Structures are given as structure tokens and as C-alpha cells.
Amino acid sequence: MVKGKIWYHVEFIIRGDVMFEQIAQLIKTSNHVVVFTGAGMSTESGIPDFRGAKGIWKDKNPAKLASTFALRWNKKEFYEFYKLRIQHLLEAAPHNGHALLAQWEQNNWIKHIITQNVDGFHQEAGSAHVSELHGTISSLHCIKCKKAYPANVYLQENGNKCSCKGFIRPNVVLFGESLPKEAVEKAEEQTLLADCFIVLGSSLQVSPANKYPKEAQQNGAKLILINQDPTIMDHYFDHVVNDVSIGEALTIIDSYLKKA
């Protein structure tokens, strides 16, 4: 354990919630709280992650399924892959953690959410200020005429064919595409404004997930991490919660936020 850092594990819940009260106090006394969510936020809703033992990329080549190459040269497999992902999406729903973040935004306890997730569950739960770094599969558009479509169109017969005969694709960032400029700029802006930066459900192994907490900390922000497993960046954080689901941890914190 690194001196000055605080780790929370399931045994602390059994003994009492005192340390979660400290997190709630930090959130409530901060002026600009920013939340960053990764795959762990979505897996609690039943959405498969990418790199886990049962992840989406297990036994699959992303370059053949979710890339600009696939969009151009491998449309059939591209469509079947995203049709399956959208089916998973429509069978799932935001969980209690999504709903609590939306309530916290309404109560002015958090200002913004930065997410790597593409399910659109933050907005569905009621969050208004969200930067989607990887786009979304919750909506579609025609690459020819740009007509917008809801996600469930992909589950219909010939659901990838637009009325103009163009090909319909999800509004997700593919391998070979840049992250959306507006979302990245907003995420950077909010990170630098943050005096409290909370990471939920990210292994912090890749950029920009491992970039924003460092930038926030360098600008004076306190860091909170809630993730089922330890990460390679735990030592950067002021408060680390492992072995507890995000929904459960946020529920405990919420109970303290709502106390007088």
C-alpha cells in the first residue's frame, strides 16, 4: 500500500461505510467533479466488454469486423457484427449506477461525464453532459446521404440498406478513424476544469483512459477510482475502491451525499 493512499475493499462494507462517507464528502465539497467511465460501467448492464475472457474480441480480428477496411471491403461481416452488438444493446438497459450519475448531475454534484462506452446508456438514464469518445452504436446513419436511423433498424431485414441505396452504419468510431474532435476537445476542457476526477470501471491500460486522470491530477484534482480489479495506475489515485460493483459503490456514496 502506498503511503497516503486509501484502498477500499468489500471487507470495509462489512465493517461499515465510513470510508465511502469520505468520498461523498469530497464530491460534495468539490466545485467541478468530472466522471470518466469505461467498459466496467457497461458490463454491469450485461454489455460484453472487448478484451475480457468472454470479450467481444475473443477469437475475432477487429480489423476484419470493426474497421474502415471492413466498412469498405467486408460489409457483410461488418453488418452481422454490429447487428449482434445492437441486439445485445437492445436487450440491456442502464443500471442503477447510470441513474445515480444522472441524479448527481441534476443536483449539481457532478458537471460532466467522459465515456469510452458506445451504448448511450448515460443519456438514456438522463445525463445531459456526456462526451462519447468512441461514438455510439445507439444510432445509425447512411454513409451516402447521411440520413439518421435508430439502432433497431439494423435488426430488420436488409437493415443496412438506406432508402437511397446507401449503406447504413453505426455512429461508432471504427479502427482507422480518428476520435471525434468535439468530444475530445470537450473531454480535455472538462479534465482541466476538474477539482475531483472519478474513474468508474476502467482498467486504465490505454489512452486516453490513462491520460485524463494524470492531467486532472497535475492540475490539482483529487482522484477517485472504482473498479472491480486493481489497475496499473492505482497508485496515482487518492481513493481506490476494488471488489465492489459500481452500482453498489455509487449507491453507498449516494446515501451519504443525501444526508444533511
C-alpha positions in Angstrom: 0.0 0.0 0.0 1.3 3.4 -1.0 1.6 5.9 1.9 -1.2 8.5 1.8 -3.5 6.5 -0.4 -6.7 4.8 0.7 -7.9 1.4 -0.7 -11.5 0.2 -0.2 -12.4 -3.5 -0.4 -15.5 -5.4 0.3 -14.4 -6.0 3.9 -14.9 -2.3 4.6 -18.5 -2.6 3.6 -19.0 -5.4 6.1 -17.3 -3.3 8.8 -19.0 -0.1 8.0 -19.2 2.7 5.3 -17.0 5.3 7.0 -14.6 5.5 4.1 -17.4 5.9 1.5 -18.6 8.8 3.5 -15.2 10.4 2.9 -15.6 10.0 -0.8 -19.1 11.5 -0.6 -17.7 14.5 1.3 -15.1 15.1 -1.3 -17.7 15.0 -4.1 -20.0 17.4 -2.2 -17.2 19.9 -1.4 -15.7 20.0 -4.8 -16.6 22.6 -7.3 -16.2 20.7 -10.6 -16.5 16.9 -10.5 -15.9 15.0 -13.7 -16.6 11.3 -14.2 -14.8 9.0 -16.6 -16.5 5.7 -17.4 -15.0 2.6 -19.1 -16.2 -0.9 -20.0 -16.9 -1.9 -16.4 -19.7 0.6 -16.3 -21.4 -1.2 -19.3 -20.7 -4.8 -18.3 -22.9 -4.3 -15.2 -25.7 -3.8 -17.6 -24.9 -7.0 -19.4 -23.0 -5.5 -22.3 -19.9 -7.7 -23.2 -16.5 -6.0 -22.9 -13.8 -6.2 -25.5 -10.7 -7.9 -24.1 -12.1 -10.0 -21.2 -12.2 -13.8 -21.1 -15.6 -13.6 -22.7 -15.0 -10.3 -24.5 -16.2 -9.3 -28.0 -12.7 -9.7 -29.5 -12.2 -13.3 -28.3 -11.3 -15.4 -31.3 -12.1 -12.4 -33.6 -10.0 -10.0 -35.6 -11.1 -6.4 -35.1 -9.6 -5.3 -38.4 -12.0 -7.6 -40.2 -15.1 -6.6 -38.4 -14.9 -3.0 -36.9 -12.6 -1.1 -39.1 -12.7 1.3 -42.1 -11.4 -1.6 -44.1 -14.3 -3.8 -43.1 -16.8 -0.9 -43.8 -15.5 -0.7 -47.4 -14.5 -4.2 -48.3 -16.2 -6.6 -45.8 -19.7 -5.0 -45.4 -21.5 -8.4 -44.8 -19.4 -9.3 -41.8 -19.3 -5.7 -40.6 -23.1 -5.6 -40.7 -23.5 -9.0 -38.9 -21.0 -8.0 -36.2 -22.8 -4.7 -35.4 -26.2 -6.3 -35.8 -25.2 -8.7 -32.9 -23.8 -5.8 -30.8 -27.0 -3.8 -31.3 -29.1 -6.8 -30.4 -27.1 -7.1 -27.1 -27.6 -3.3 -26.6 -31.4 -3.5 -27.0 -31.6 -6.4 -24.6 -29.8 -4.5 -21.9 -30.6 -1.3 -20.0 -28.9 1.4 -17.9 -28.3 0.1 -14.3 -28.7 1.9 -11.0 -25.2 3.5 -11.3 -26.2 5.3 -14.6 -29.3 6.6 -12.9 -27.4 7.9 -9.9 -24.9 9.7 -12.1 -27.9 11.4 -13.8 -29.3 12.4 -10.4 -25.9 13.7 -9.3 -25.7 15.9 -12.4 -29.2 17.3 -11.7 -28.1 18.0 -8.1 -25.0 19.8 -9.4 -22.7 17.3 -7.7 -21.1 16.3 -11.0 -20.6 18.5 -14.1 -19.7 16.2 -16.9 -19.2 12.5 -18.0 -16.5 11.4 -20.3 -17.1 7.9 -21.6 -15.4 5.3 -23.7 -18.6 3.3 -23.9 -20.8 3.3 -27.0 -24.1 2.1 -25.6 -25.7 5.6 -25.0 -26.8 4.5 -21.5 -25.7 7.7 -19.8 -28.0 9.7 -21.9 -30.8 7.1 -21.7 -30.5 7.3 -17.9 -30.9 11.1 -18.0 -27.3 12.5 -18.1 -27.2 15.6 -20.3 -23.5 16.5 -20.4 -21.7 13.5 -21.9 -18.6 13.3 -24.2 -18.6 10.0 -26.1 -15.0 9.4 -27.1 -15.8 6.4 -29.2 -19.1 7.5 -30.6 -22.2 5.3 -30.2 -24.0 2.3 -31.6 -27.3 3.6 -30.2 -27.9 5.4 -33.5 -27.0 4.9 -37.2 -26.6 6.9 -40.4 -26.3 6.3 -44.1 -22.8 6.8 -45.4 -24.2 8.1 -48.7 -27.0 10.6 -47.9 -26.3 10.9 -44.1 -29.9 10.1 -43.2 -30.2 9.2 -39.5 -31.7 5.9 -38.2 -32.4 4.4 -34.8 -30.4 1.4 -33.8 -33.2 -1.1 -34.1 -33.2 -0.7 -37.9 -30.2 -2.9 -38.0 -32.3 -5.8 -36.7 -34.8 -5.5 -39.6 -34.4 -7.4 -42.9 -31.8 -5.6 -45.0 -31.4 -3.3 -42.1 -28.1 -1.9 -43.5 -29.8 -0.6 -46.7 -30.9 3.1 -46.8 -33.8 4.3 -48.9 -31.2 5.9 -51.2 -29.5 2.5 -51.6 -26.6 3.7 -49.5 -25.0 1.6 -46.7 -26.1 2.3 -43.1 -23.5 2.2 -40.3 -23.5 2.8 -36.6 -22.2 6.2 -35.3 -19.3 4.5 -33.7 -15.6 5.2 -34.1 -14.0 2.4 -36.2 -10.4 1.2 -36.2 -8.8 3.5 -38.7 -10.9 6.6 -37.8 -10.0 9.5 -35.5 -11.8 10.1 -32.3 -14.5 12.8 -32.7 -12.8 16.2 -32.4 -15.7 17.9 -30.5 -15.9 15.1 -27.9 -12.1 15.0 -27.4 -11.9 18.8 -27.0 -14.8 18.8 -24.5 -13.2 16.0 -22.6 -9.9 17.9 -22.4 -11.6 21.1 -21.3 -13.6 19.3 -18.6 -10.5 17.4 -17.3 -8.6 20.7 -16.8 -11.6 22.2 -15.0 -11.9 19.3 -12.6 -11.0 19.5 -9.0 -12.3 16.0 -8.5 -12.0 13.3 -11.2 -13.8 10.0 -10.8 -12.9 6.9 -12.9 -15.6 4.1 -13.0 -14.9 0.7 -14.5 -11.7 1.2 -16.4 -8.5 -0.8 -16.4 -6.6 2.3 -17.4 -4.5 0.4 -19.8 -4.9 2.5 -22.9 -5.0 6.2 -23.9 -7.0 8.4 -23.3 -8.2 6.4 -20.3 -4.8 6.6 -18.7 -4.2 10.2 -19.8 -7.1 12.2 -18.3 -6.6 11.2 -14.6 -2.9 12.3 -14.8 -3.8 15.6 -16.5 -6.5 16.3 -13.8 -4.1 15.4 -11.0 -1.4 17.7 -12.4 -4.0 20.5 -12.4 -4.7 19.9 -8.7 -7.7 17.5 -8.8 -8.3 14.7 -6.3 -8.7 11.3 -8.0 -11.2 8.5 -7.2 -11.2 5.1 -8.8 -13.9 2.5 -8.6 -13.1 -0.7 -10.5 -13.6 -4.4 -9.7 -9.9 -5.3 -10.1 -6.7 -3.4 -9.3 -5.1 -1.4 -12.1 -1.6 -0.4 -13.0 -2.4 3.2 -12.1 -3.9 2.6 -8.6 -1.0 4.4 -7.0 -2.0 7.7 -8.8 -5.4 7.8 -7.0 -6.3 9.3 -3.7 -9.1 6.8 -3.2 -9.3 3.4 -4.8 -12.4 1.0 -4.5 -12.0 -2.6 -5.6 -14.1 -5.7 -5.2 -17.4 -3.8 -5.2 -19.7 -3.3 -8.2 -20.0 0.3 -9.5 -23.8 0.3 -8.8 -23.3 -0.8 -5.2 -20.5 1.6 -4.5 -22.4 4.6 -6.0 -25.5 3.6 -4.0 -23.5 3.7 -0.8 -21.9 7.1 -1.7 -25.3 8.4 -2.7 -26.7 7.6 0.7 -24.1 9.9 2.3 -24.5 12.6 -0.4 -28.2 12.9 0.5 -27.6 13.2 4.2 -27.8 16.7 5.6 
